[in-house]
Amino acid sequence: MSVMELADRLIVVTGASSGLGRALAVELAEREGAHLLICARREDRLHMLQADILARTGARVQVLRTDLSRATERRALLDTLAQDETVFGLINNAGMTRYGPMVFADIDEFHAVMELNLTAVVELSLGFVEVLKRRGEGFLLNVTSEAAFVPTPYQGFYSTTKHGVQAFTDALRMEYRRSPFFVGTFVPGGIRTDMITSSGLDRRIPRDSRVNMTAEKAAAACVRGLKRRRALTVPGMLNRINHALTRLLPREWVLRAAERLYRPPAGGNGSG
């Protein structure tokens, strides 16, 4: 199968104001020559990213301030994608987590994680697949996580959503496996992003820990996998080894190891 060409293609990246989303936007524009529609809630950061990319590349970069936790704004984004005939691909990257025992969670926290990580991704994916069907080309890439394969204590809501997105995307990919467009997932482990500090996870695993990959390295691996149309891309040798071991080892062993890894430090409940 030929390598997917991204040069001069318009690609939509959600959650582009920081972390992996920002790194993906830079990678696509600088290394691949793609044009961008970058989306997030923090419009000021999007404009800073836009200026940074425009100063270094000839890419066209559009900014769209949107809160994907709101159904009306998801529909507005889909309307934009349907009306712009040049849109080639969508990377559903926006997401959030919560760290700490689920028993301490407010039900509103549960709904917030579910709405952004799962409901928004499913709605955007289904709507964009209709666009891809009409155009006969392009791609949909959903960012999941190693937590999509290992139920993760103390990040149970996040893990639940990533399990859901992975299963949904795999099923969608099978339904359209004979179609001319591509559907796949990117499955990173830990990444050095603001999500680690904002959730409080850095109290257990420091943001700059060597077990966490840089956003730039993760983005480069993501784009390589996308261009090769890999159904599932796991970046980094350590992550690939861990991914394989979780398939081979007894499930109870894997769960116990995850509980020890993410157990909140003594002296606090670890709630975010």
C-alpha atoms as a printed R data frame, in Angstrom:
    type eleno elety resid chain resno       x       y      z
1   ATOM     1    CA   MET     A     1   0.000   0.000  0.000
2   ATOM     2    CA   SER     A     2   1.334   3.421 -0.944
3   ATOM     3    CA   VAL     A     3   2.348   5.991  1.645
4   ATOM     4    CA   MET     A     4  -0.335   8.580  2.343
5   ATOM     5    CA   GLU     A     5   0.735  11.989  1.063
6   ATOM     6    CA   LEU     A     6  -0.135  14.859  3.391
7   ATOM     7    CA   ALA     A     7   1.536  17.777  1.617
8   ATOM     8    CA   ASP     A     8  -0.915  20.572  0.779
9   ATOM     9    CA   ARG     A     9  -3.739  18.663  2.466
10  ATOM    10    CA   LEU     A    10  -5.964  20.375  5.036
11  ATOM    11    CA   ILE     A    11  -5.930  18.478  8.339
12  ATOM    12    CA   VAL     A    12  -8.014  19.234 11.425
13  ATOM    13    CA   VAL     A    13  -6.389  18.757 14.840
14  ATOM    14    CA   THR     A    14  -8.484  19.029 17.997
15  ATOM    15    CA   GLY     A    15  -6.936  19.870 21.349
16  ATOM    16    CA   ALA     A    16  -4.192  21.746 19.495
17  ATOM    17    CA   SER     A    17  -3.504  24.454 22.068
18  ATOM    18    CA   SER     A    18  -0.898  22.404 23.961
19  ATOM    19    CA   GLY     A    19   0.759  19.033 24.418
20  ATOM    20    CA   LEU     A    20   0.396  16.355 21.784
21  ATOM    21    CA   GLY     A    21  -2.100  18.367 19.737
22  ATOM    22    CA   ARG     A    22   0.295  21.288 19.432
23  ATOM    23    CA   ALA     A    23   3.164  18.976 18.545
24  ATOM    24    CA   LEU     A    24   1.038  17.247 15.903
25  ATOM    25    CA   ALA     A    25   0.171  20.577 14.300
26  ATOM    26    CA   VAL     A    26   3.845  21.556 14.136
27  ATOM    27    CA   GLU     A    27   4.887  18.144 12.797
28  ATOM    28    CA   LEU     A    28   2.225  18.165 10.082
29  ATOM    29    CA   ALA     A    29   3.004  21.708  8.935
30  ATOM    30    CA   GLU     A    30   6.801  21.712  9.201
31  ATOM    31    CA   ARG     A    31   7.674  18.143  8.219
32  ATOM    32    CA   GLU     A    32   4.795  17.202  5.949
33  ATOM    33    CA   GLY     A    33   3.793  20.503  4.368
34  ATOM    34    CA   ALA     A    34   0.154  20.117  5.418
35  ATOM    35    CA   HIS     A    35  -2.317  22.939  5.985
36  ATOM    36    CA   LEU     A    36  -4.186  23.079  9.275
37  ATOM    37    CA   LEU     A    37  -7.429  23.843 11.022
38  ATOM    38    CA   ILE     A    38  -6.491  23.879 14.715
39  ATOM    39    CA   CYS     A    39  -9.200  23.650 17.366
40  ATOM    40    CA   ALA     A    40  -9.277  24.064 21.152
41  ATOM    41    CA   ARG     A    41 -10.917  26.082 23.917
42  ATOM    42    CA   ARG     A    42  -7.920  28.383 24.534
43  ATOM    43    CA   GLU     A    43  -8.045  30.705 21.550
44  ATOM    44    CA   ASP     A    44  -5.058  32.773 22.668
45  ATOM    45    CA   ARG     A    45  -2.821  29.703 22.574
46  ATOM    46    CA   LEU     A    46  -4.160  28.722 19.165
47  ATOM    47    CA   HIS     A    47  -3.235  32.127 17.767
48  ATOM    48    CA   MET     A    48   0.243  31.837 19.279
49  ATOM    49    CA   LEU     A    49   0.644  28.445 17.603
50  ATOM    50    CA   GLN     A    50  -0.680  29.846 14.338
51  ATOM    51    CA   ALA     A    51   1.865  32.679 14.401
52  ATOM    52    CA   ASP     A    52   4.684  30.278 15.237
53  ATOM    53    CA   ILE     A    53   3.862  27.975 12.334
54  ATOM    54    CA   LEU     A    54   3.307  30.819  9.866
55  ATOM    55    CA   ALA     A    55   6.684  32.318 10.784
56  ATOM    56    CA   ARG     A    56   8.479  29.093  9.861
57  ATOM    57    CA   THR     A    57   6.429  27.518  7.062
58  ATOM    58    CA   GLY     A    58   4.268  28.307  4.085
59  ATOM    59    CA   ALA     A    59   1.343  26.445  5.603
60  ATOM    60    CA   ARG     A    60  -2.143  27.871  5.825
61  ATOM    61    CA   VAL     A    61  -3.334  27.734  9.422
62  ATOM    62    CA   GLN     A    62  -6.927  28.407 10.426
63  ATOM    63    CA   VAL     A    63  -7.958  28.841 14.064
64  ATOM    64    CA   LEU     A    64 -11.295  27.696 15.447
65  ATOM    65    CA   ARG     A    65 -12.084  28.260 19.107
66  ATOM    66    CA   THR     A    66 -14.381  25.409 20.146
67  ATOM    67    CA   ASP     A    67 -15.391  23.591 23.319
68  ATOM    68    CA   LEU     A    68 -15.979  19.997 22.274
69  ATOM    69    CA   SER     A    69 -17.632  19.155 25.571
70  ATOM    70    CA   ARG     A    70 -20.645  21.079 24.244
71  ATOM    71    CA   ALA     A    71 -22.912  19.309 21.760
72  ATOM    72    CA   THR     A    72 -23.781  22.533 19.922
73  ATOM    73    CA   GLU     A    73 -20.116  23.295 19.280
74  ATOM    74    CA   ARG     A    74 -19.451  19.746 18.082
75  ATOM    75    CA   ARG     A    75 -22.245  20.125 15.563
76  ATOM    76    CA   ALA     A    76 -20.858  23.489 14.467
77  ATOM    77    CA   LEU     A    77 -17.431  21.922 13.867
78  ATOM    78    CA   LEU     A    78 -18.963  19.118 11.826
79  ATOM    79    CA   ASP     A    79 -20.888  21.668  9.751
80  ATOM    80    CA   THR     A    80 -17.599  23.458  9.056
81  ATOM    81    CA   LEU     A    81 -15.898  20.214  7.977
82  ATOM    82    CA   ALA     A    82 -18.807  19.246  5.736
83  ATOM    83    CA   GLN     A    83 -18.846  22.624  3.996
84  ATOM    84    CA   ASP     A    84 -15.098  22.871  3.367
85  ATOM    85    CA   GLU     A    85 -14.352  20.602  0.416
86  ATOM    86    CA   THR     A    86 -10.601  20.797  1.036
87  ATOM    87    CA   VAL     A    87 -10.642  19.046  4.439
88  ATOM    88    CA   PHE     A    88  -8.708  15.774  4.082
89  ATOM    89    CA   GLY     A    89  -8.314  14.435  7.600
90  ATOM    90    CA   LEU     A    90  -9.388  14.734 11.218
91  ATOM    91    CA   ILE     A    91  -7.250  13.899 14.253
92  ATOM    92    CA   ASN     A    92  -9.412  13.589 17.358
93  ATOM    93    CA   ASN     A    93  -6.822  14.424 20.006
94  ATOM    94    CA   ALA     A    94  -8.683  16.574 22.557
95  ATOM    95    CA   GLY     A    95  -9.056  14.906 25.924
96  ATOM    96    CA   MET     A    96  -8.742  15.164 29.690
97  ATOM    97    CA   THR     A    97  -8.098  12.937 32.685
98  ATOM    98    CA   ARG     A    98  -8.707  12.829 36.407
99  ATOM    99    CA   TYR     A    99  -6.295  11.265 38.873
100 ATOM   100    CA   GLY     A   100  -7.336   9.788 42.199
101 ATOM   101    CA   PRO     A   101  -9.658   7.167 43.699
102 ATOM   102    CA   MET     A   102 -12.978   7.138 41.899
103 ATOM   103    CA   VAL     A   103 -14.824   7.101 45.221
104 ATOM   104    CA   PHE     A   104 -13.717  10.714 45.824
105 ATOM   105    CA   ALA     A   105 -14.967  11.942 42.438
106 ATOM   106    CA   ASP     A   106 -17.790  14.370 41.973
107 ATOM   107    CA   ILE     A   107 -20.332  13.064 39.446
108 ATOM   108    CA   ASP     A   108 -19.764  16.219 37.398
109 ATOM   109    CA   GLU     A   109 -16.112  15.204 36.972
110 ATOM   110    CA   PHE     A   110 -17.256  11.844 35.643
111 ATOM   111    CA   HIS     A   111 -19.576  13.484 33.125
112 ATOM   112    CA   ALA     A   112 -16.894  15.957 32.019
113 ATOM   113    CA   VAL     A   113 -14.401  13.209 31.198
114 ATOM   114    CA   MET     A   114 -17.025  11.082 29.448
115 ATOM   115    CA   GLU     A   115 -18.380  13.962 27.388
116 ATOM   116    CA   LEU     A   116 -15.034  15.134 26.024
117 ATOM   117    CA   ASN     A   117 -13.123  11.863 25.727
118 ATOM   118    CA   LEU     A   118 -15.878   9.552 24.503
119 ATOM   119    CA   THR     A   119 -19.097  11.241 23.421
120 ATOM   120    CA   ALA     A   120 -17.349  14.003 21.473
121 ATOM   121    CA   VAL     A   121 -14.986  11.576 19.715
122 ATOM   122    CA   VAL     A   122 -17.823   9.243 18.699
123 ATOM   123    CA   GLU     A   123 -19.989  12.090 17.401
124 ATOM   124    CA   LEU     A   124 -17.171  13.748 15.470
125 ATOM   125    CA   SER     A   125 -16.022  10.411 14.045
126 ATOM   126    CA   LEU     A   126 -19.464   9.415 12.811
127 ATOM   127    CA   GLY     A   127 -20.076  12.827 11.296
128 ATOM   128    CA   PHE     A   128 -16.684  12.984  9.615
129 ATOM   129    CA   VAL     A   129 -16.968   9.472  8.176
130 ATOM   130    CA   GLU     A   130 -20.045  10.703  6.310
131 ATOM   131    CA   VAL     A   131 -17.864  13.472  4.872
132 ATOM   132    CA   LEU     A   132 -15.156  10.965  3.897
133 ATOM   133    CA   LYS     A   133 -17.716   8.699  2.218
134 ATOM   134    CA   ARG     A   134 -18.877  11.529 -0.006
135 ATOM   135    CA   ARG     A   135 -15.363  12.611 -0.930
136 ATOM   136    CA   GLY     A   136 -13.897   9.149 -1.429
137 ATOM   137    CA   GLU     A   137 -10.553   9.892  0.241
138 ATOM   138    CA   GLY     A   138  -8.957  11.104  3.448
139 ATOM   139    CA   PHE     A   139  -8.580   9.813  6.981
140 ATOM   140    CA   LEU     A   140  -9.907   9.723 10.518
141 ATOM   141    CA   LEU     A   141  -7.400   9.188 13.332
142 ATOM   142    CA   ASN     A   142  -8.482   8.868 16.959
143 ATOM   143    CA   VAL     A   143  -5.950   9.243 19.769
144 ATOM   144    CA   THR     A   144  -6.514   6.617 22.460
145 ATOM   145    CA   SER     A   145  -3.951   5.409 25.021
146 ATOM   146    CA   GLU     A   146  -2.288   2.372 26.539
147 ATOM   147    CA   ALA     A   147  -5.057   2.872 29.114
148 ATOM   148    CA   ALA     A   148  -7.387   1.646 26.360
149 ATOM   149    CA   PHE     A   149  -5.959  -1.833 26.895
150 ATOM   150    CA   VAL     A   150  -5.258  -1.853 30.643
151 ATOM   151    CA   PRO     A   151  -7.989  -0.806 33.090
152 ATOM   152    CA   THR     A   152  -6.096   1.858 35.008
153 ATOM   153    CA   PRO     A   153  -6.767   2.262 38.727
154 ATOM   154    CA   TYR     A   154  -6.921   5.887 39.906
155 ATOM   155    CA   GLN     A   155  -7.587   6.965 36.296
156 ATOM   156    CA   GLY     A   156 -10.641   4.800 35.923
157 ATOM   157    CA   PHE     A   157 -12.825   7.355 34.141
158 ATOM   158    CA   TYR     A   158 -10.081   8.142 31.629
159 ATOM   159    CA   SER     A   159  -9.360   4.462 31.058
160 ATOM   160    CA   THR     A   160 -13.043   3.741 30.517
161 ATOM   161    CA   THR     A   161 -13.301   6.389 27.810
162 ATOM   162    CA   LYS     A   162 -10.157   5.213 26.048
163 ATOM   163    CA   HIS     A   163 -11.369   1.591 26.081
164 ATOM   164    CA   GLY     A   164 -14.577   2.859 24.519
165 ATOM   165    CA   VAL     A   165 -12.889   4.933 21.824
166 ATOM   166    CA   GLN     A   166 -10.540   2.091 20.910
167 ATOM   167    CA   ALA     A   167 -13.389  -0.419 20.583
168 ATOM   168    CA   PHE     A   168 -15.530   2.060 18.672
169 ATOM   169    CA   THR     A   169 -12.742   2.968 16.243
170 ATOM   170    CA   ASP     A   170 -11.762  -0.665 15.641
171 ATOM   171    CA   ALA     A   171 -15.382  -1.511 14.866
172 ATOM   172    CA   LEU     A   172 -15.750   1.521 12.598
173 ATOM   173    CA   ARG     A   173 -12.544   0.629 10.769
174 ATOM   174    CA   MET     A   174 -13.830  -2.884 10.097
175 ATOM   175    CA   GLU     A   175 -17.140  -1.590  8.781
176 ATOM   176    CA   TYR     A   176 -15.268   0.604  6.293
177 ATOM   177    CA   ARG     A   177 -12.231  -1.574  5.620
178 ATOM   178    CA   ARG     A   178 -13.028  -1.697  1.897
179 ATOM   179    CA   SER     A   179 -13.471   2.065  1.648
180 ATOM   180    CA   PRO     A   180 -10.918   4.358  0.007
181 ATOM   181    CA   PHE     A   181 -10.411   6.357  3.196
182 ATOM   182    CA   PHE     A   182  -8.408   5.351  6.273
183 ATOM   183    CA   VAL     A   183  -9.554   4.920  9.884
184 ATOM   184    CA   GLY     A   184  -7.044   4.218 12.659
185 ATOM   185    CA   THR     A   185  -5.858   4.903 16.190
186 ATOM   186    CA   PHE     A   186  -2.743   6.305 17.825
187 ATOM   187    CA   VAL     A   187  -2.007   4.581 21.151
188 ATOM   188    CA   PRO     A   188   0.598   6.454 23.225
189 ATOM   189    CA   GLY     A   189   1.761   5.769 26.752
190 ATOM   190    CA   GLY     A   190   2.681   8.654 29.037
191 ATOM   191    CA   ILE     A   191   3.489  11.973 27.326
192 ATOM   192    CA   ARG     A   192   5.048  15.057 28.930
193 ATOM   193    CA   THR     A   193   2.041  17.339 28.686
194 ATOM   194    CA   ASP     A   194   0.074  19.779 30.830
195 ATOM   195    CA   MET     A   195  -2.534  17.056 31.423
196 ATOM   196    CA   ILE     A   196  -0.143  15.339 33.848
197 ATOM   197    CA   THR     A   197   0.193  18.435 36.025
198 ATOM   198    CA   SER     A   198  -3.382  19.706 35.720
199 ATOM   199    CA   SER     A   199  -4.766  16.331 36.846
200 ATOM   200    CA   GLY     A   200  -2.326  15.984 39.735
201 ATOM   201    CA   LEU     A   201  -0.763  12.841 38.269
202 ATOM   202    CA   ASP     A   202   2.658  14.478 38.615
203 ATOM   203    CA   ARG     A   203   2.395  13.796 42.352
204 ATOM   204    CA   ARG     A   204   2.903  10.152 41.445
205 ATOM   205    CA   ILE     A   205   4.797  10.262 38.140
206 ATOM   206    CA   PRO     A   206   6.713  13.508 37.469
207 ATOM   207    CA   ARG     A   207   5.897  15.197 34.196
208 ATOM   208    CA   ASP     A   208   9.491  14.940 32.965
209 ATOM   209    CA   SER     A   209   9.962  11.332 34.072
210 ATOM   210    CA   ARG     A   210  11.872   9.187 31.593
211 ATOM   211    CA   VAL     A   211   8.841   6.898 31.339
212 ATOM   212    CA   ASN     A   212   6.979   9.773 29.671
213 ATOM   213    CA   MET     A   213   7.709  10.487 26.009
214 ATOM   214    CA   THR     A   214   8.084  14.035 24.741
215 ATOM   215    CA   ALA     A   215   5.129  15.355 22.790
216 ATOM   216    CA   GLU     A   216   7.381  15.999 19.782
217 ATOM   217    CA   LYS     A   217   8.607  12.402 19.644
218 ATOM   218    CA   ALA     A   218   5.074  11.072 20.050
219 ATOM   219    CA   ALA     A   219   3.791  13.355 17.283
220 ATOM   220    CA   ALA     A   220   6.504  12.209 14.864
221 ATOM   221    CA   ALA     A   221   5.630   8.554 15.537
222 ATOM   222    CA   CYS     A   222   1.931   9.311 15.114
223 ATOM   223    CA   VAL     A   223   2.407  10.904 11.711
224 ATOM   224    CA   ARG     A   224   4.684   8.074 10.532
225 ATOM   225    CA   GLY     A   225   2.029   5.539 11.450
226 ATOM   226    CA   LEU     A   226  -0.694   7.597  9.812
227 ATOM   227    CA   LYS     A   227   1.190   7.888  6.537
228 ATOM   228    CA   ARG     A   228   1.674   4.112  6.483
229 ATOM   229    CA   ARG     A   229  -2.012   3.591  7.286
230 ATOM   230    CA   ARG     A   230  -1.297   1.573 10.409
231 ATOM   231    CA   ALA     A   231  -4.549   0.589 12.067
232 ATOM   232    CA   LEU     A   232  -2.900   0.955 15.484
233 ATOM   233    CA   THR     A   233   0.315   2.874 16.134
234 ATOM   234    CA   VAL     A   234   2.140   2.454 19.466
235 ATOM   235    CA   PRO     A   235   5.101   4.862 19.732
236 ATOM   236    CA   GLY     A   236   8.438   3.958 21.302
237 ATOM   237    CA   MET     A   237  10.109   0.649 22.057
238 ATOM   238    CA   LEU     A   238   9.224   0.687 25.763
239 ATOM   239    CA   ASN     A   239   5.570   1.312 25.006
240 ATOM   240    CA   ARG     A   240   5.531  -1.456 22.394
241 ATOM   241    CA   ILE     A   241   7.068  -3.906 24.871
242 ATOM   242    CA   ASN     A   242   4.528  -2.927 27.521
243 ATOM   243    CA   HIS     A   243   1.719  -3.240 24.992
244 ATOM   244    CA   ALA     A   244   2.836  -6.754 24.053
245 ATOM   245    CA   LEU     A   245   3.243  -7.824 27.691
246 ATOM   246    CA   THR     A   246  -0.277  -6.714 28.579
247 ATOM   247    CA   ARG     A   247  -1.534  -9.116 25.906
248 ATOM   248    CA   LEU     A   248   0.594 -12.034 27.123
249 ATOM   249    CA   LEU     A   249   0.597 -11.808 30.925
250 ATOM   250    CA   PRO     A   250  -2.345 -12.872 33.116
251 ATOM   251    CA   ARG     A   251  -4.833 -10.029 33.383
252 ATOM   252    CA   GLU     A   252  -4.712  -9.993 37.192
253 ATOM   253    CA   TRP     A   253  -0.939  -9.494 37.128
254 ATOM   254    CA   VAL     A   254  -1.303  -6.563 34.752
255 ATOM   255    CA   LEU     A   255  -4.012  -4.960 36.875
256 ATOM   256    CA   ARG     A   256  -2.009  -5.329 40.077
257 ATOM   257    CA   ALA     A   257   1.052  -3.784 38.421
258 ATOM   258    CA   ALA     A   258  -1.059  -0.856 37.185
259 ATOM   259    CA   GLU     A   259  -2.496  -0.327 40.669
260 ATOM   260    CA   ARG     A   260   0.978  -0.180 42.191
261 ATOM   261    CA   LEU     A   261   2.233   2.165 39.498
262 ATOM   262    CA   TYR     A   262  -0.600   4.685 39.858
263 ATOM   263    CA   ARG     A   263  -1.356   4.348 43.592
264 ATOM   264    CA   PRO     A   264  -1.539   7.879 45.068
265 ATOM   265    CA   PRO     A   265   1.318   8.866 47.377
266 ATOM   266    CA   ALA     A   266   0.837   8.218 51.077
267 ATOM   267    CA   GLY     A   267  -0.728  11.063 52.993
268 ATOM   268    CA   GLY     A   268  -3.309  12.125 50.426
269 ATOM   269    CA   ASN     A   269  -6.224  10.747 48.470
270 ATOM   270    CA   GLY     A   270  -4.727  11.865 45.164
271 ATOM   271    CA   SER     A   271  -7.943  13.371 43.884
272 ATOM   272    CA   GLY     A   272  -7.490  15.928 41.143
